[in-house]
Amino acid sequence: MLILLPPSEGKADAGTGRRLDLSRLSLPELTPAREEVVAALAAVSAGDEEAALAALGLSPGQRGELRRNARLREAATAPAERLYTGVLYEALDLATLPPAAVRAARRTVLISSGLWGAVRLTDRIPPYRCPVGAKLPGIGALSAYWRRALAPVLAAAAGDGPVLDLRSGAYAATWTPRGPVADRTVTVRVLHEREVDGVPVRSVVSHFNKATKGRLVRDLLTAGARPRTADGLVAALRDLKYAVVEQPSPTGRPRTVDVVVTEL
């Protein structure tokens, strides 16, 4: 099984270990692309501040992020599992998982990134700010840039097993599974069901969408789930007492399921 997660804006303030070494990251086929994006991000962040803020979609109050980006090569790093601190990762709470579940997470999870393309939990990276919606000089729109680079790499990483795609829309746009991989891919949308005037109403949530996805991954890992097919993955979610509603999916496209929650 391959589990695809989005990154988080929330990150640890500083790394604690050696400097960035792109050659030591997982998915080495992405090294040339990572080199280009790191160089472009550092260059734009060290240049005109207003242009850099516009390119990265940052506010004037986030100027400090530019200084951090400009020093990427010299900054101390931390494992991605400790660097990302947002809502999803708080709910996943990797540090409190049983050892077997942690090993499974490190084996199965990939985190999408506008800067790195995708990384594993054990990859050492420095704090940074580079949303996938950014447009960098010489690179262009990062979503389109990574779409070209990631397709063969993530298809290979998926192997013959199911893919649980929990990425947000912007990061999902960097790789859409096709062909046989699509048939094994399950994308998840979280809906909140509540009663309005006696009628059940379901709506998309944001903050709690991330928390639910973190708990979902935690529960799968803790249960030791090892589904071998998309059907098996959906069954595993139901075995964990998640309310799963499948949506119609065109042939050759990933399956879409709604996970319905009644409490936030």
Secondary structure, DSSP 4 states (H G I P E B T S, - for coil): -EEEE---S-B-S---SSBP-GGGSSSGGGHHHHHHHHHHHHHHHHS-HHHHHHHHT--GGGHHHHHHHHTTTTSB-EEHHHHB-SHHHHHH-GGGS-HHHHHHHHHHEEEEETTTEEEETT-EE------TT-EETTTEEHHHHHHHHHHHHHHHHHTTS-EEE---HHHHTT----HHHHHTEEEEEEEEEEEETTEEEEEE-SHHHHHHHHHHHHHHHHTT---SSHHHHHHHHHHTT-EEEEE---TTS-EEEEEEES--
